[in-house]
Amino acid sequence: MSDEQLANLLFVAGFALMLASMVLGPFGILRWALTTAVLACFLAIAAMAIAFQGWGDVRRPEDDSQKTKQFPPAKPPKP
């Protein structure tokens, strides 16, 4: 797993926890709301740390097995 994928995974997990905290808070479930908010902040900081470490790295060449499909050239109309 690359750093970019790990940072995206941490970001998505933190975002889901943030949404859970925002839903739980108004219902009065404060302990779980605060716990999920703290975990969301921790995951966001971890994702930023991983993302900023690879900021200036040279990107690797893309995998050649995932080339885009191209349409064949158009045939001229028959007279």
PASEBA-1860 file (N, C-alpha, C; in nm, 3 decimals):
! residues 79
1> MSDEQLAN> 0.086/-0.117/0.000/0.000/0.000/0.000/0.090/0.124/0.000 ~ 0.063/0.214/-0.092/0.144/0.334/-0.102/0.103/0.436/0.005 ~ 0.188/0.535/0.022/0.158/0.640/0.119/0.030/0.715/0.082 ~ 0.010/0.735/-0.046/-0.109/0.807/-0.093/-0.236/0.730/-0.057 ~ -0.235/0.600/-0.079/-0.352/0.519/-0.047/-0.376/0.515/0.103 ~ -0.269/0.505/0.182/-0.284/0.502/0.327/-0.339/0.635/0.379 ~ -0.289/0.746/0.324/-0.339/0.877/0.365/-0.487/0.892/0.329 ~ -0.526/0.845/0.210/-0.667/0.852/0.171/-0.753/0.765/0.262
9> LLFVAGFA> -0.703/0.647/0.298/-0.778/0.559/0.387/-0.797/0.622/0.524 ~ -0.692/0.681/0.579/-0.704/0.748/0.708/-0.798/0.868/0.701 ~ -0.793/0.940/0.589/-0.882/1.055/0.573/-1.028/1.012/0.569 ~ -1.058/0.906/0.495/-1.196/0.858/0.484/-1.245/0.806/0.620 ~ -1.160/0.733/0.691/-1.199/0.683/0.823/-1.224/0.800/0.919 ~ -1.137/0.901/0.916/-1.156/1.018/1.000/-1.282/1.094/0.965 ~ -1.312/1.102/0.836/-1.432/1.173/0.792/-1.557/1.100/0.840 ~ -1.556/0.966/0.832/-1.671/0.888/0.880/-1.689/0.906/1.031
17> LMLASMVL> -1.579/0.907/1.106/-1.589/0.928/1.250/-1.639/1.068/1.282 ~ -1.598/1.166/1.203/-1.645/1.303/1.225/-1.796/1.311/1.203 ~ -1.845/1.245/1.097/-1.989/1.244/1.073/-2.064/1.174/1.185 ~ -2.007/1.065/1.235/-2.071/0.994/1.347/-2.077/1.084/1.470 ~ -1.971/1.160/1.494/-1.969/1.251/1.607/-2.075/1.360/1.592 ~ -2.092/1.409/1.471/-2.190/1.514/1.447/-2.333/1.462/1.461 ~ -2.354/1.335/1.436/-2.488/1.277/1.452/-2.515/1.243/1.598 ~ -2.416/1.190/1.668/-2.436/1.148/1.806/-2.450/1.265/1.903
25> GPFGILRW> -2.382/1.374/1.878/-2.383/1.488/1.969/-2.521/1.545/1.999 ~ -2.600/1.577/1.896/-2.732/1.633/1.923/-2.828/1.538/1.995 ~ -2.802/1.409/1.988/-2.889/1.313/2.057/-2.848/1.293/2.203 ~ -2.749/1.366/2.249/-2.710/1.359/2.389/-2.615/1.244/2.423 ~ -2.561/1.177/2.324/-2.466/1.069/2.348/-2.326/1.132/2.346 ~ -2.294/1.205/2.451/-2.175/1.289/2.449/-2.046/1.211/2.460 ~ -2.044/1.103/2.536/-1.918/1.028/2.551/-1.874/0.970/2.416 ~ -1.966/0.909/2.343/-1.930/0.854/2.214/-1.901/0.965/2.113
33> ALTTAVLA> -1.973/1.075/2.122/-1.950/1.186/2.030/-1.810/1.243/2.049 ~ -1.769/1.262/2.173/-1.634/1.313/2.199/-1.527/1.212/2.162 ~ -1.553/1.084/2.187/-1.455/0.981/2.151/-1.434/0.975/2.001 ~ -1.542/0.976/1.925/-1.528/0.972/1.780/-1.466/1.100/1.725 ~ -1.492/1.213/1.788/-1.432/1.339/1.744/-1.280/1.339/1.768 ~ -1.238/1.288/1.883/-1.094/1.281/1.913/-1.026/1.185/1.816 ~ -1.087/1.070/1.790/-1.029/0.976/1.694/-1.024/1.035/1.554 ~ -1.126/1.110/1.515/-1.127/1.173/1.384/-1.013/1.274/1.372
41> CFLAIAAM> -0.989/1.352/1.477/-0.878/1.448/1.474/-0.744/1.376/1.465 ~ -0.729/1.268/1.540/-0.605/1.192/1.536/-0.580/1.135/1.396 ~ -0.683/1.078/1.333/-0.667/1.022/1.199/-0.639/1.130/1.095 ~ -0.699/1.247/1.113/-0.674/1.357/1.020/-0.529/1.404/1.029 ~ -0.477/1.414/1.151/-0.338/1.456/1.169/-0.243/1.350/1.112 ~ -0.275/1.222/1.133/-0.192/1.115/1.079/-0.194/1.116/0.926 ~ -0.310/1.139/0.867/-0.320/1.145/0.721/-0.241/1.262/0.666 ~ -0.247/1.378/0.733/-0.169/1.494/0.688/-0.019/1.468/0.699
49> AIAFQGWG> 0.023/1.404/0.807/0.165/1.375/0.825/0.216/1.283/0.715 ~ 0.139/1.181/0.681/0.181/1.089/0.576/0.179/1.159/0.440 ~ 0.078/1.240/0.416/0.068/1.309/0.287/0.179/1.411/0.268 ~ 0.214/1.486/0.372/0.318/1.587/0.359/0.457/1.527/0.348 ~ 0.478/1.406/0.399/0.609/1.342/0.385/0.638/1.309/0.239 ~ 0.538/1.275/0.163/0.558/1.241/0.023/0.530/1.356/-0.072 ~ 0.526/1.479/-0.022/0.487/1.594/-0.104/0.582/1.616/-0.221 ~ 0.712/1.611/-0.201/0.808/1.644/-0.306/0.863/1.524/-0.379
57> DVRRPEDD> 0.816/1.404/-0.350/0.868/1.285/-0.415/0.829/1.281/-0.562 ~ 0.914/1.218/-0.639/0.885/1.199/-0.781/0.781/1.088/-0.792 ~ 0.681/1.113/-0.872/0.574/1.013/-0.888/0.627/0.895/-0.968 ~ 0.581/0.778/-0.928/0.619/0.657/-1.000/0.538/0.648/-1.128 ~ 0.595/0.581/-1.230/0.516/0.563/-1.353/0.392/0.479/-1.324 ~ 0.287/0.511/-1.392/0.161/0.439/-1.372/0.173/0.296/-1.422 ~ 0.090/0.211/-1.369/0.087/0.071/-1.409/0.037/0.062/-1.553 ~ 0.114/-0.007/-1.638/0.078/-0.017/-1.780/-0.040/-0.110/-1.803
65> SQKTKQFP> -0.074/-0.193/-1.705/-0.184/-0.286/-1.725/-0.320/-0.216/-1.722 ~ -0.325/-0.092/-1.678/-0.451/-0.020/-1.668/-0.458/0.094/-1.770 ~ -0.435/0.062/-1.894/-0.442/0.162/-1.999/-0.588/0.191/-2.032 ~ -0.611/0.312/-2.078/-0.747/0.349/-2.115/-0.783/0.286/-2.249 ~ -0.910/0.257/-2.266/-0.956/0.200/-2.391/-0.970/0.311/-2.494 ~ -0.928/0.282/-2.616/-0.940/0.379/-2.722/-1.028/0.320/-2.830 ~ -1.104/0.408/-2.892/-1.190/0.364/-3.000/-1.107/0.344/-3.126 ~ -1.145/0.248/-3.211/-1.071/0.231/-3.337/-1.097/0.352/-3.428
73> PAKPPKP> -1.007/0.376/-3.522/-1.028/0.491/-3.611/-1.157/0.475/-3.690 ~ -1.219/0.586/-3.717/-1.346/0.585/-3.791/-1.322/0.542/-3.935 ~ -1.413/0.458/-3.984/-1.403/0.413/-4.124/-1.472/0.514/-4.213 ~ -1.416/0.537/-4.333/-1.483/0.632/-4.424/-1.616/0.574/-4.471 ~ -1.715/0.659/-4.495/-1.845/0.609/-4.542/-1.836/0.549/-4.681 ~ -1.917/0.447/-4.706/-1.918/0.384/-4.838/-2.002/0.466/-4.933 ~ -1.954/0.482/-5.059/-2.031/0.564/-5.157/-2.150/0.492/-5.212
END
